[in-house]
Amino acid sequence: MSRKWVVSLCRSLIPAIAVISLFLSGSASKAAESPVLEWSKLYEGLGTGYSVQQTSDGGYIIGGSNLIKTDTEGNLQWYKPIARSARQTLDGGYIIGCSNVLTKTDSAGTVLWESILAASDELAIQLVRQTADGGYIVLGQTQSYGAGGYDIWLIKTDADGDKDWDTTFGGSANDYGASVQQTTDGGYSIGGSTESYGVGDSDLWLIKTDTNGIGQWNKIFGGSTESEYSGWAEQTSDGGYIIVGTSHDLGSTSDIRLFKTDANGEQQWDRYIGGGGHNVGGSYVEQTSDEGYIIVGFDDDTIWSTNDCLWKTDADGYKEWGLRVGDGSHSHRVNAVQQTSDGGYILCGGIDYVDVRGVTLKKLSHLYAPNQPSNVSPLNGATGVSLTPTLQSSAFSDPDIGDTHTASQWQMRTSSGGYSTPLIDVTSNTSLTDLIVPSETLDYELTYYWHVRHQDNRDMWSEWSTETLFTTADPPFNSPPSKPTNVWPGNGATGLSLTSTLQSSAFSDPNIADAHAASQWQVRTVGGGYGSPVYDSGTDGSHLTSIITPSLSHSTTYYWHVRHQDNHGDWSDWSAETFFVTVRPSWDINQDAKVDYKDLAILGAHYREPTSEPYPAWDINQDGKVDYKDLAILGAHYGDVY
């Protein structure tokens, strides 16, 4: 056989998936939210799934006991009884490795050709991937060739499945391959485990070859008191490598072991992810879009029997979250995971129990709320804005790729109001990033405050945008205040004191923002006009809706009106005129509008009488007695007519 060189692949602990049922707590250097189950599919009677890939149409291809094609929601489209490892090819078809045979199909799964790479008892294909030249790189296991025991067999074919070259890696003991990948320099990296080399019973093994499969370097990862298995490896975005396995310390429980190397395979860091007192292990790793890593493995917590798990780490390998797969009543296996185009994850595997058997496919999503929008227009602090402005927000964006904008909620308030009772509160599935404020909602020269939030197709709302404000324009012309009314005294009132309080209605203006700046009060007599009133307050900015008149005359009818002025200096019309009559003088004892002998007779009849409250009319000066003082007052006005 061809070149032999040191390599390893662990006995693949690759499991399969079922129901996401429990969040695994654990320390993490950085906080992150675990995804949630978006949907779950079981394809009963189709065996187990070993590989999964999102296809160019958004659906999925599963390699395993059968080749299974689904749509974007995991609904079965077709399946073919050929598979183990399956990948979509550049022409939209599929390449499948199973046992010793390489099979190429079209996009509908129809076989185009088959290539038998070795005798059935000589080769067990583990993984196949298309290469940059349109050919294929095949990772297999063999006991027939190599140095002894199980060895890794690496085979390169052309686009038609004809062998270009092949090589084996391994030593005298058992060595296993878990993954193969064409690297950015055109060569290949192999991840696995070795029992032939290293310091423990089994160690993780990373092999780098050139384009012809000739080894360039290999690295062993593990400890003398531990055994490491699996060894799935992937090249990372920085040109280095990530390799995962299960580390078992004799006499203790097992842990996930995660190594990061540079481009030459030199170790940069080493992380353990433990199971908190029970066995856990890792069998598959892939770098995620945030430069972190997603790991597939197992957890044999005795409560849950054996159920496989999913772990997510940050870029430095520190655990962010973990999810156990299973419902506690069946044994679930996860064999593969891939991050999907929307930032979620697709997992495949299988369930094998008395009453349930089949391939499982699970879609996980993060289900983040939309990003907080911003207020675009009107600009914050804008002035001269029309009364029907268009409110505009920033475009919708969401951390969940593929989520869509389904609604927006717009709220507006005035400076004196809050959002608990907003001036505008509109939730719309049509006005998503702009809303025209209805007419007759806003008024001139007022300041308004507003914010908006976005909703996605999962009914999740963003945070409210940061509030901004704008001020509406001055009116094209100013309307004068509304005409006031005379409130007090009532029209025709009599017996008013000589210093009466006049009261108007409250200020009102068609321009809501206008303010009451001044009032003018005028009082006249029946014989006079407002050209020469008995009282004119002038423009009075202090007495806006009430004023006390100066001293008026007794038994006199007075007419009055008032007008209001706004802050623009415009006056309302005068109020409708009303009148009132002042009280008659106390010395007109019989109140017959003249002071004469009749009043004198009444006073004389009670002269020198003491009085008490309420004082009678003949106690003119209301001092508790009828005497010369009252007579003097009467005499001073004797003959007056009112």
HELIX and SHEET records of a PDB file:
HELIX    1   1 TYR A  597  ALA A  605  1                                   9    
HELIX    2   2 TYR A  628  ALA A  636  1                                   9    
SHEET    1   A 5 LYS A   4  TRP A   5  0                                        
SHEET    2   A 5 LYS A 163  PHE A 169  1                                        
SHEET    3   A 5 ASP A 151  THR A 157 -1                                        
SHEET    4   A 5 TYR A 136  THR A 142 -1                                        
SHEET    5   A 5 ALA A 124  GLN A 130 -1                                        
SHEET    1   B 5 ILE A  20  LEU A  24  0                                        
SHEET    2   B 5 LYS A 319  VAL A 325 -1                                        
SHEET    3   B 5 ASN A 307  THR A 313 -1                                        
SHEET    4   B 5 TYR A 293  ASP A 299 -1                                        
SHEET    5   B 5 VAL A 280  GLN A 287 -1                                        
SHEET    1   C 4 VAL A  36  GLU A  44  0                                        
SHEET    2   C 4 ARG A 357  SER A 365 -1                                        
SHEET    3   C 4 TYR A 345  ASP A 352 -1                                        
SHEET    4   C 4 HIS A 332  GLN A 339 -1                                        
SHEET    1   D 4 GLY A  49  GLN A  54  0                                        
SHEET    2   D 4 TYR A  60  GLY A  64 -1                                        
SHEET    3   D 4 LEU A  67  THR A  70 -1                                        
SHEET    4   D 4 LEU A  76  LYS A  80 -1                                        
SHEET    1   E 4 SER A  85  GLN A  88  0                                        
SHEET    2   E 4 TYR A  94  CYS A  98 -1                                        
SHEET    3   E 4 VAL A 101  THR A 105 -1                                        
SHEET    4   E 4 VAL A 111  ILE A 116 -1                                        
SHEET    1   F 4 ASP A 175  GLN A 182  0                                        
SHEET    2   F 4 TYR A 188  THR A 194 -1                                        
SHEET    3   F 4 ASP A 203  THR A 209 -1                                        
SHEET    4   F 4 GLY A 215  PHE A 221 -1                                        
SHEET    1   G 4 GLU A 226  GLN A 235  0                                        
SHEET    2   G 4 TYR A 241  ASP A 249 -1                                        
SHEET    3   G 4 SER A 254  THR A 261 -1                                        
SHEET    4   G 4 GLN A 267  ILE A 273 -1                                        
SHEET    1   H 3 ASN A 375  SER A 377  0                                        
SHEET    2   H 3 THR A 390  SER A 393 -1                                        
SHEET    3   H 3 ASP A 434  ILE A 436 -1                                        
SHEET    1   I 5 ALA A 382  VAL A 385  0                                        
SHEET    2   I 5 THR A 468  THR A 472  1                                        
SHEET    3   I 5 THR A 447  ASP A 456 -1                                        
SHEET    4   I 5 HIS A 405  THR A 414 -1                                        
SHEET    5   I 5 ILE A 424  SER A 428 -1                                        
SHEET    1   J 3 ASN A 486  TRP A 488  0                                        
SHEET    2   J 3 THR A 501  SER A 504 -1                                        
SHEET    3   J 3 SER A 546  ILE A 548 -1                                        
SHEET    1   K 5 ALA A 493  LEU A 496  0                                        
SHEET    2   K 5 THR A 578  THR A 582  1                                        
SHEET    3   K 5 THR A 557  ASP A 566 -1                                        
SHEET    4   K 5 HIS A 516  THR A 525 -1                                        
SHEET    5   K 5 TYR A 535  ASP A 536 -1                                        
END                                                                             
